[in-house]
Amino acid sequence: MSKKAFWITILIGVLLIFFFVFVANLISVGERLRSVHVFLEYGFYGLAAILAYILILNPLRIIFFAPTFSIDALDDEKKSARIYRSAAKNLLRLDNITEADKTMLRENFNDDILLPKAIKKVFNGTIRKQIDQTIIANSKTVMVTTAISQNGNLDMFAVIFTNIKMIKEIVQICGFRPSYTNLAKLSLNVAVIAMIAEGLEDVDFSEMMPSKVGEAMTDLPMLRTATNSVFQGISNSLLTCRIGIVTRKFLFADNKLMSKREMRLQSYKESFKLMPIVIKEGLTAFPRSVAAFAMRPFKKKKDPLTDLSE
């Protein structure tokens, strides 16, 4: 079996595992709803099918059917030049790159030496900034969602759905997808962080704190729960941030715009570089969401007679 066939098999296997886990959880919930009313169960399955298309099937369709931009070191110069021109045409169709980028691509379109440099400049400029913004936004979503949910299964599915959505958005921004080999590696990474997200529910982060801080958190259950929630969210968002960066690095590696060694080193550096922004934006949203949810039962409702008198 060739290396490519092996990784495609891995990709199919991971997707099937995701599918069976998803279906098993749906059936479990559906059986509980059946005890209330059978039509409630059918309605739940119908809603789940719609959400599965929106959150899983359609993003995967967009990812898999996007063009790939891969340069083989064994290709001759003419074939490589054709691939670069095809890539430039694809970039010119994008609405998210600037007119200056498009002008640069058009001016160097027929230059076999300058065109790869122009494409690299577009990737490292406009496209990279937009991808980083997408990574930050999705990492923040994972942070807030998994911090609030406090349920291992929900955390797992939140991580899976958000990472699939993030990869889809990155593909749409740059106009290309990673190779099937690298998509398989990404799927394994997503599977691992989904399992980590589920397992973090049982981790008590107060035990990892200095003794005095841990004792204070043990004496204050609410503070302990809130701290555990925040740390779970931050841990999951860090892993999601790395998935996004690795996705971008895979695109650059496929295009021979970056070596594998550079990709490994920079993915670690950049994930920690983006995390302060993710944590800052996530923490500003997290307390408001939790406070609004926690205080909802205690909010005093207005008396209808008082409203009429006003």
C-alpha positions, 0 to 999 in steps of 0.5 A: 500500500502506498503512503497516499493510500494509507493516509486516505484509508486513515482519513476514511476510518476517522470519519467513520468513527466520528459518524458512528459516535455521532449516531450512537449519541443520537440514538441514545437521546432519541430512545429517551425522548421516545419515552415521552412521545414517539413523534418527539423522537422523530422530530429530534432525528429530523432536526439532527439530520438537518444539523448534521448536514449544516455542521458536518456534511456540507463543510466536508463537501466544501473541503474535499471538492476544493482544488489542491495546490501541490507541487511535486519535487519530481515534476518538470519545470513546465508542469510546475509552471502550469500548476502555478498558473492554475493556482494564480487563476484560482486566486484571482477568482477570490473576493477576499484578496486585494486589488493590489494582490490581483494586479501583482498576480496578473503582471507576473502571470507569464513569468515562471520565476516571479509568479511563485514569489508573487503567490507566496507574497499573497499567501503570506500577506492578505490570506495569512491575516484572514486565516489568523483572524479565522483561527482566533475566532474559532478558538474563542468559540471553542473556549467559551463553548467548552467552558460553559457546557460542562459536559464531556460529550458536548465538549467533544462534539463542539470541538469536532464541529468547530474544527471542521468549520474552521478548516472549511473557512480556511479552505474558502479563504485561500481557495485551496485545500491541503492534500488528502494525506494532510487532511488525514493527519488533520482528522487524526489531530481533530480526533485526538483533541476531541477525546482530550476535550471529553476527558478534561471534564474529569480533570480537577485543575485546582489540584495542579495549583500551588497549595494555598490557591488549591486550598482556597479553591476547595473551600469555595466550590463556586470558584473551583468550578469556575476556574476548572471551566475556564482552564478547560476552555483555554486548553481546548482553544489552544489545541484548536488554535494549533489545528488551524495553524497546522492547516495553514502550514500544510497549505504552505508545505504542499505548495513547497512554500515552507519546509516541514521543519519550518512548519513544525517549529513555527506551528508551536511558536504561532499557537502560543503567540495567538493564544493571548488574543484568544484568551483575552477575547474569550474571557471577555465573553465568558463571564458575561455569558455565565453571569447572564445564565446564572442570574436569569432565575433571580431576575425580578420580573416586572409586574404587568400592572406596574407596566400598565401604570407606567 
